[in-house]
Each structure stands twice: as structure tokens, then as C-alpha cells.
Amino acid sequence: MNIVKNMEAVVIAAVALTFVTAMASAEAPRARSAAQTAPAAAVKADTEMTTIVVTGKRLTAAQKADLAA
């Protein structure tokens, strides 16, 4: 009968125990070695950004109305 009255405390304790256990058993991330990182030449080769220039005339009000219809 006592457990039914304190069910909220039991659930919170179970969640806290699960969280602490998960944190205690988690593995810390390892540092990357030089072999796992991308070569510097491959990174520098792709640094130029492509530029696109669009030229054209603006539509008149009549042309916009024709497209909307």
C-alpha cells in the first residue's frame, strides 16, 4: 500500500538510476588520428565558390498578369 502512495518517487528514482547508469557506462569520444582526417590538399582544392550570374529583362505588369492567369 505504501508503494502505491509513493509511486511518483519510485518512478523518479528509477529514471535517475537509469540516467546515472547510462552516463557511467558511456564511452568518451576518442581523438581523431591524422590518418582519419581529410588530406589538406583535398580541402584546399575545393575552396573556390562558384558564382552564377543571371541576366534578363524584368517582366512588365501585363506579362505578370498573363503568367498568373
Gaussian input, Z-matrix of N, CA and C with variables (Angstrom, degrees):
# hf/3-21g

backbone

0 1
 N
 C     1     B1
 C     2     B2     1     A1
 N     3     B3     2     A2     1     D1
 C     4     B4     3     A3     2     D2
 C     5     B5     4     A4     3     D3
 N     6     B6     5     A5     4     D4
 C     7     B7     6     A6     5     D5
 C     8     B8     7     A7     6     D6
 N     9     B9     8     A8     7     D7
 C    10    B10     9     A9     8     D8
 C    11    B11    10    A10     9     D9
 N    12    B12    11    A11    10    D10
 C    13    B13    12    A12    11    D11
 C    14    B14    13    A13    12    D12
 N    15    B15    14    A14    13    D13
 C    16    B16    15    A15    14    D14
 C    17    B17    16    A16    15    D15
 N    18    B18    17    A17    16    D16
 C    19    B19    18    A18    17    D17
 C    20    B20    19    A19    18    D18
 N    21    B21    20    A20    19    D19
 C    22    B22    21    A21    20    D20
 C    23    B23    22    A22    21    D21
 N    24    B24    23    A23    22    D22
 C    25    B25    24    A24    23    D23
 C    26    B26    25    A25    24    D24
 N    27    B27    26    A26    25    D25
 C    28    B28    27    A27    26    D26
 C    29    B29    28    A28    27    D27
 N    30    B30    29    A29    28    D28
 C    31    B31    30    A30    29    D29
 C    32    B32    31    A31    30    D30
 N    33    B33    32    A32    31    D31
 C    34    B34    33    A33    32    D32
 C    35    B35    34    A34    33    D33
 N    36    B36    35    A35    34    D34
 C    37    B37    36    A36    35    D35
 C    38    B38    37    A37    36    D36
 N    39    B39    38    A38    37    D37
 C    40    B40    39    A39    38    D38
 C    41    B41    40    A40    39    D39
 N    42    B42    41    A41    40    D40
 C    43    B43    42    A42    41    D41
 C    44    B44    43    A43    42    D42
 N    45    B45    44    A44    43    D43
 C    46    B46    45    A45    44    D44
 C    47    B47    46    A46    45    D45
 N    48    B48    47    A47    46    D46
 C    49    B49    48    A48    47    D47
 C    50    B50    49    A49    48    D48
 N    51    B51    50    A50    49    D49
 C    52    B52    51    A51    50    D50
 C    53    B53    52    A52    51    D51
 N    54    B54    53    A53    52    D52
 C    55    B55    54    A54    53    D53
 C    56    B56    55    A55    54    D54
 N    57    B57    56    A56    55    D55
 C    58    B58    57    A57    56    D56
 C    59    B59    58    A58    57    D57
 N    60    B60    59    A59    58    D58
 C    61    B61    60    A60    59    D59
 C    62    B62    61    A61    60    D60
 N    63    B63    62    A62    61    D61
 C    64    B64    63    A63    62    D62
 C    65    B65    64    A64    63    D63
 N    66    B66    65    A65    64    D64
 C    67    B67    66    A66    65    D65
 C    68    B68    67    A67    66    D66
 N    69    B69    68    A68    67    D67
 C    70    B70    69    A69    68    D68
 C    71    B71    70    A70    69    D69
 N    72    B72    71    A71    70    D70
 C    73    B73    72    A72    71    D71
 C    74    B74    73    A73    72    D72
 N    75    B75    74    A74    73    D73
 C    76    B76    75    A75    74    D74
 C    77    B77    76    A76    75    D75
 N    78    B78    77    A77    76    D76
 C    79    B79    78    A78    77    D77
 C    80    B80    79    A79    78    D78
 N    81    B81    80    A80    79    D79
 C    82    B82    81    A81    80    D80
 C    83    B83    82    A82    81    D81
 N    84    B84    83    A83    82    D82
 C    85    B85    84    A84    83    D83
 C    86    B86    85    A85    84    D84
 N    87    B87    86    A86    85    D85
 C    88    B88    87    A87    86    D86
 C    89    B89    88    A88    87    D87
 N    90    B90    89    A89    88    D88
 C    91    B91    90    A90    89    D89
 C    92    B92    91    A91    90    D90
 N    93    B93    92    A92    91    D91
 C    94    B94    93    A93    92    D92
 C    95    B95    94    A94    93    D93
 N    96    B96    95    A95    94    D94
 C    97    B97    96    A96    95    D95
 C    98    B98    97    A97    96    D96
 N    99    B99    98    A98    97    D97
 C   100   B100    99    A99    98    D98
 C   101   B101   100   A100    99    D99
 N   102   B102   101   A101   100   D100
 C   103   B103   102   A102   101   D101
 C   104   B104   103   A103   102   D102
 N   105   B105   104   A104   103   D103
 C   106   B106   105   A105   104   D104
 C   107   B107   106   A106   105   D105
 N   108   B108   107   A107   106   D106
 C   109   B109   108   A108   107   D107
 C   110   B110   109   A109   108   D108
 N   111   B111   110   A110   109   D109
 C   112   B112   111   A111   110   D110
 C   113   B113   112   A112   111   D111
 N   114   B114   113   A113   112   D112
 C   115   B115   114   A114   113   D113
 C   116   B116   115   A115   114   D114
 N   117   B117   116   A116   115   D115
 C   118   B118   117   A117   116   D116
 C   119   B119   118   A118   117   D117
 N   120   B120   119   A119   118   D118
 C   121   B121   120   A120   119   D119
 C   122   B122   121   A121   120   D120
 N   123   B123   122   A122   121   D121
 C   124   B124   123   A123   122   D122
 C   125   B125   124   A124   123   D123
 N   126   B126   125   A125   124   D124
 C   127   B127   126   A126   125   D125
 C   128   B128   127   A127   126   D126
 N   129   B129   128   A128   127   D127
 C   130   B130   129   A129   128   D128
 C   131   B131   130   A130   129   D129
 N   132   B132   131   A131   130   D130
 C   133   B133   132   A132   131   D131
 C   134   B134   133   A133   132   D132
 N   135   B135   134   A134   133   D133
 C   136   B136   135   A135   134   D134
 C   137   B137   136   A136   135   D135
 N   138   B138   137   A137   136   D136
 C   139   B139   138   A138   137   D137
 C   140   B140   139   A139   138   D138
 N   141   B141   140   A140   139   D139
 C   142   B142   141   A141   140   D140
 C   143   B143   142   A142   141   D141
 N   144   B144   143   A143   142   D142
 C   145   B145   144   A144   143   D143
 C   146   B146   145   A145   144   D144
 N   147   B147   146   A146   145   D145
 C   148   B148   147   A147   146   D146
 C   149   B149   148   A148   147   D147
 N   150   B150   149   A149   148   D148
 C   151   B151   150   A150   149   D149
 C   152   B152   151   A151   150   D150
 N   153   B153   152   A152   151   D151
 C   154   B154   153   A153   152   D152
 C   155   B155   154   A154   153   D153
 N   156   B156   155   A155   154   D154
 C   157   B157   156   A156   155   D155
 C   158   B158   157   A157   156   D156
 N   159   B159   158   A158   157   D157
 C   160   B160   159   A159   158   D158
 C   161   B161   160   A160   159   D159
 N   162   B162   161   A161   160   D160
 C   163   B163   162   A162   161   D161
 C   164   B164   163   A163   162   D162
 N   165   B165   164   A164   163   D163
 C   166   B166   165   A165   164   D164
 C   167   B167   166   A166   165   D165
 N   168   B168   167   A167   166   D166
 C   169   B169   168   A168   167   D167
 C   170   B170   169   A169   168   D168
 N   171   B171   170   A170   169   D169
 C   172   B172   171   A171   170   D170
 C   173   B173   172   A172   171   D171
 N   174   B174   173   A173   172   D172
 C   175   B175   174   A174   173   D173
 C   176   B176   175   A175   174   D174
 N   177   B177   176   A176   175   D175
 C   178   B178   177   A177   176   D176
 C   179   B179   178   A178   177   D177
 N   180   B180   179   A179   178   D178
 C   181   B181   180   A180   179   D179
 C   182   B182   181   A181   180   D180
 N   183   B183   182   A182   181   D181
 C   184   B184   183   A183   182   D182
 C   185   B185   184   A184   183   D183
 N   186   B186   185   A185   184   D184
 C   187   B187   186   A186   185   D185
 C   188   B188   187   A187   186   D186
 N   189   B189   188   A188   187   D187
 C   190   B190   189   A189   188   D188
 C   191   B191   190   A190   189   D189
 N   192   B192   191   A191   190   D190
 C   193   B193   192   A192   191   D191
 C   194   B194   193   A193   192   D192
 N   195   B195   194   A194   193   D193
 C   196   B196   195   A195   194   D194
 C   197   B197   196   A196   195   D195
 N   198   B198   197   A197   196   D196
 C   199   B199   198   A198   197   D197
 C   200   B200   199   A199   198   D198
 N   201   B201   200   A200   199   D199
 C   202   B202   201   A201   200   D200
 C   203   B203   202   A202   201   D201
 N   204   B204   203   A203   202   D202
 C   205   B205   204   A204   203   D203
 C   206   B206   205   A205   204   D204

   B1=1.4484
   B2=1.5276
   B3=1.3148
   B4=1.4494
   B5=1.5281
   B6=1.3449
   B7=1.4676
   B8=1.5260
   B9=1.3066
   B10=1.4621
   B11=1.5246
   B12=1.3072
   B13=1.4676
   B14=1.5258
   B15=1.3211
   B16=1.4648
   B17=1.5265
   B18=1.3190
   B19=1.4607
   B20=1.5323
   B21=1.3171
   B22=1.4634
   B23=1.5231
   B24=1.3058
   B25=1.4641
   B26=1.5241
   B27=1.3245
   B28=1.4644
   B29=1.5246
   B30=1.3197
   B31=1.4684
   B32=1.5283
   B33=1.3137
   B34=1.4729
   B35=1.5237
   B36=1.3036
   B37=1.4608
   B38=1.5278
   B39=1.3293
   B40=1.4659
   B41=1.5229
   B42=1.3304
   B43=1.4627
   B44=1.5237
   B45=1.3273
   B46=1.4651
   B47=1.5193
   B48=1.3168
   B49=1.4576
   B50=1.5246
   B51=1.3287
   B52=1.4623
   B53=1.5154
   B54=1.3267
   B55=1.4582
   B56=1.5231
   B57=1.3250
   B58=1.4672
   B59=1.5234
   B60=1.3114
   B61=1.4625
   B62=1.5257
   B63=1.3228
   B64=1.4681
   B65=1.5246
   B66=1.3148
   B67=1.4610
   B68=1.5243
   B69=1.3183
   B70=1.4596
   B71=1.5223
   B72=1.3186
   B73=1.4548
   B74=1.5297
   B75=1.3249
   B76=1.4619
   B77=1.5196
   B78=1.3173
   B79=1.4562
   B80=1.5237
   B81=1.3119
   B82=1.4632
   B83=1.5217
   B84=1.3436
   B85=1.4606
   B86=1.5294
   B87=1.3038
   B88=1.4627
   B89=1.5220
   B90=1.3153
   B91=1.4650
   B92=1.5197
   B93=1.3163
   B94=1.4575
   B95=1.5229
   B96=1.2973
   B97=1.4535
   B98=1.5275
   B99=1.3168
   B100=1.4596
   B101=1.5257
   B102=1.3163
   B103=1.4649
   B104=1.5178
   B105=1.3266
   B106=1.4611
   B107=1.5130
   B108=1.3122
   B109=1.4602
   B110=1.5211
   B111=1.3244
   B112=1.4557
   B113=1.5211
   B114=1.3254
   B115=1.4676
   B116=1.5294
   B117=1.3213
   B118=1.4614
   B119=1.5280
   B120=1.3260
   B121=1.4606
   B122=1.5249
   B123=1.3105
   B124=1.4606
   B125=1.5190
   B126=1.3022
   B127=1.4608
   B128=1.5229
   B129=1.3042
   B130=1.4642
   B131=1.5195
   B132=1.3102
   B133=1.4562
   B134=1.5248
   B135=1.3237
   B136=1.4557
   B137=1.5279
   B138=1.3365
   B139=1.4559
   B140=1.5236
   B141=1.3273
   B142=1.4652
   B143=1.5249
   B144=1.3266
   B145=1.4582
   B146=1.5263
   B147=1.3017
   B148=1.4534
   B149=1.5208
   B150=1.3345
   B151=1.4543
   B152=1.5209
   B153=1.3117
   B154=1.4566
   B155=1.5189
   B156=1.3196
   B157=1.4568
   B158=1.5229
   B159=1.3214
   B160=1.4540
   B161=1.5161
   B162=1.3044
   B163=1.4738
   B164=1.5145
   B165=1.3059
   B166=1.4498
   B167=1.5187
   B168=1.3066
   B169=1.4534
   B170=1.5194
   B171=1.3157
   B172=1.4577
   B173=1.5231
   B174=1.3183
   B175=1.4546
   B176=1.5272
   B177=1.3075
   B178=1.4571
   B179=1.5298
   B180=1.3052
   B181=1.4603
   B182=1.5335
   B183=1.3293
   B184=1.4602
   B185=1.5343
   B186=1.3391
   B187=1.4581
   B188=1.5370
   B189=1.3334
   B190=1.4606
   B191=1.5206
   B192=1.3252
   B193=1.4511
   B194=1.5209
   B195=1.3446
   B196=1.4612
   B197=1.5343
   B198=1.3305
   B199=1.4559
   B200=1.5317
   B201=1.3253
   B202=1.4556
   B203=1.5258
   B204=1.3025
   B205=1.4843
   B206=1.4901
   A1=110.53
   A2=116.83
   A3=121.34
   A4=111.58
   A5=117.40
   A6=120.81
   A7=109.97
   A8=118.21
   A9=121.15
   A10=110.29
   A11=118.19
   A12=121.22
   A13=111.33
   A14=117.35
   A15=121.51
   A16=111.77
   A17=117.70
   A18=121.52
   A19=111.87
   A20=117.52
   A21=120.42
   A22=110.58
   A23=117.72
   A24=121.82
   A25=110.99
   A26=117.37
   A27=121.19
   A28=110.25
   A29=117.12
   A30=121.06
   A31=110.12
   A32=117.76
   A33=120.98
   A34=110.03
   A35=117.92
   A36=120.81
   A37=111.41
   A38=117.10
   A39=120.67
   A40=111.16
   A41=117.19
   A42=121.24
   A43=110.11
   A44=117.11
   A45=120.71
   A46=110.91
   A47=117.77
   A48=121.60
   A49=110.95
   A50=116.48
   A51=120.72
   A52=110.82
   A53=117.84
   A54=122.29
   A55=111.26
   A56=116.46
   A57=120.41
   A58=110.09
   A59=117.32
   A60=120.59
   A61=110.94
   A62=116.74
   A63=120.47
   A64=110.85
   A65=117.16
   A66=120.30
   A67=111.92
   A68=116.66
   A69=120.13
   A70=111.88
   A71=117.20
   A72=119.91
   A73=112.77
   A74=118.56
   A75=121.05
   A76=109.86
   A77=114.99
   A78=120.20
   A79=109.19
   A80=116.21
   A81=120.90
   A82=109.07
   A83=117.79
   A84=119.51
   A85=110.90
   A86=115.44
   A87=120.74
   A88=109.94
   A89=115.93
   A90=121.13
   A91=109.10
   A92=116.01
   A93=120.48
   A94=110.14
   A95=115.79
   A96=119.50
   A97=108.89
   A98=116.43
   A99=120.70
   A100=111.24
   A101=117.91
   A102=121.23
   A103=111.73
   A104=118.61
   A105=121.29
   A106=112.94
   A107=118.53
   A108=120.92
   A109=110.05
   A110=116.53
   A111=121.34
   A112=109.66
   A113=117.44
   A114=119.75
   A115=110.82
   A116=116.29
   A117=120.86
   A118=111.58
   A119=118.32
   A120=120.97
   A121=110.81
   A122=117.92
   A123=120.95
   A124=111.08
   A125=117.40
   A126=120.91
   A127=109.93
   A128=118.06
   A129=121.30
   A130=112.42
   A131=119.06
   A132=121.56
   A133=112.00
   A134=117.80
   A135=121.28
   A136=111.85
   A137=117.56
   A138=119.46
   A139=113.46
   A140=118.80
   A141=119.61
   A142=109.62
   A143=115.57
   A144=120.42
   A145=108.92
   A146=115.77
   A147=121.25
   A148=109.48
   A149=115.58
   A150=121.33
   A151=108.81
   A152=116.57
   A153=121.90
   A154=108.08
   A155=116.09
   A156=121.61
   A157=107.91
   A158=116.20
   A159=121.48
   A160=108.00
   A161=115.95
   A162=120.08
   A163=108.24
   A164=116.23
   A165=120.60
   A166=110.20
   A167=115.02
   A168=119.96
   A169=109.73
   A170=116.52
   A171=121.45
   A172=109.67
   A173=114.83
   A174=119.60
   A175=110.06
   A176=115.48
   A177=119.74
   A178=108.28
   A179=116.47
   A180=121.26
   A181=110.86
   A182=117.02
   A183=121.13
   A184=111.12
   A185=117.40
   A186=120.69
   A187=110.52
   A188=116.57
   A189=119.60
   A190=110.67
   A191=117.06
   A192=121.23
   A193=110.56
   A194=117.28
   A195=120.71
   A196=111.01
   A197=117.69
   A198=121.29
   A199=110.80
   A200=116.95
   A201=120.75
   A202=111.75
   A203=117.06
   A204=120.04
   A205=112.85
   D1=-35.46
   D2=-178.95
   D3=-67.04
   D4=-35.15
   D5=-179.18
   D6=-67.47
   D7=-37.63
   D8=179.35
   D9=-63.37
   D10=-37.67
   D11=179.48
   D12=-69.40
   D13=-31.67
   D14=-176.17
   D15=-108.54
   D16=31.32
   D17=-176.68
   D18=-62.06
   D19=-36.32
   D20=179.12
   D21=-61.75
   D22=-43.69
   D23=178.96
   D24=-65.16
   D25=-36.92
   D26=178.60
   D27=-65.40
   D28=-43.41
   D29=-179.93
   D30=-65.66
   D31=-44.26
   D32=179.52
   D33=-63.06
   D34=-41.15
   D35=178.07
   D36=-64.06
   D37=-38.86
   D38=179.05
   D39=-66.70
   D40=-41.61
   D41=178.19
   D42=-65.32
   D43=-42.72
   D44=179.16
   D45=-63.47
   D46=-41.40
   D47=178.51
   D48=-64.34
   D49=-40.49
   D50=177.73
   D51=-63.77
   D52=-43.32
   D53=179.93
   D54=-63.42
   D55=-45.72
   D56=-179.12
   D57=-64.57
   D58=-40.16
   D59=179.08
   D60=-65.29
   D61=-40.69
   D62=179.32
   D63=-65.27
   D64=-41.16
   D65=179.54
   D66=-69.18
   D67=-35.79
   D68=-178.75
   D69=-71.40
   D70=-29.81
   D71=-177.62
   D72=-96.75
   D73=-1.73
   D74=-179.46
   D75=-72.42
   D76=144.41
   D77=-179.91
   D78=-94.74
   D79=137.16
   D80=178.86
   D81=-71.92
   D82=143.85
   D83=178.91
   D84=-65.56
   D85=141.83
   D86=-178.53
   D87=-91.98
   D88=150.39
   D89=178.04
   D90=-70.90
   D91=145.49
   D92=179.24
   D93=-77.68
   D94=140.48
   D95=175.92
   D96=-86.44
   D97=169.38
   D98=-178.73
   D99=-65.45
   D100=-28.65
   D101=-179.54
   D102=-71.23
   D103=-26.02
   D104=-178.16
   D105=-84.56
   D106=-21.25
   D107=-178.53
   D108=-82.15
   D109=157.98
   D110=-179.85
   D111=-71.94
   D112=145.35
   D113=177.03
   D114=-63.21
   D115=146.15
   D116=-177.66
   D117=-63.96
   D118=-32.90
   D119=-179.01
   D120=-66.02
   D121=-37.17
   D122=179.98
   D123=-69.13
   D124=-32.55
   D125=-179.98
   D126=-74.31
   D127=-41.40
   D128=-177.92
   D129=-72.34
   D130=-27.62
   D131=-177.60
   D132=-68.57
   D133=-23.32
   D134=-174.34
   D135=-108.04
   D136=27.24
   D137=-175.77
   D138=-89.69
   D139=-14.59
   D140=179.82
   D141=-74.80
   D142=131.50
   D143=-179.75
   D144=-92.76
   D145=134.51
   D146=178.71
   D147=-76.74
   D148=133.11
   D149=179.08
   D150=-112.80
   D151=130.79
   D152=179.08
   D153=-115.38
   D154=127.55
   D155=179.52
   D156=-110.91
   D157=123.42
   D158=179.88
   D159=-109.56
   D160=123.58
   D161=178.19
   D162=-120.19
   D163=144.50
   D164=179.36
   D165=174.92
   D166=165.02
   D167=179.70
   D168=-85.81
   D169=149.26
   D170=175.46
   D171=-76.04
   D172=149.21
   D173=178.44
   D174=-77.15
   D175=145.74
   D176=174.93
   D177=-80.54
   D178=170.74
   D179=179.34
   D180=-61.40
   D181=-38.58
   D182=179.60
   D183=-65.73
   D184=-39.95
   D185=179.49
   D186=-68.19
   D187=-38.26
   D188=177.30
   D189=-64.28
   D190=-39.50
   D191=179.28
   D192=-65.61
   D193=-37.54
   D194=178.69
   D195=-66.39
   D196=-36.81
   D197=179.95
   D198=-71.32
   D199=-34.70
   D200=-177.94
   D201=-73.96
   D202=-24.89
   D203=-176.83
   D204=-81.79

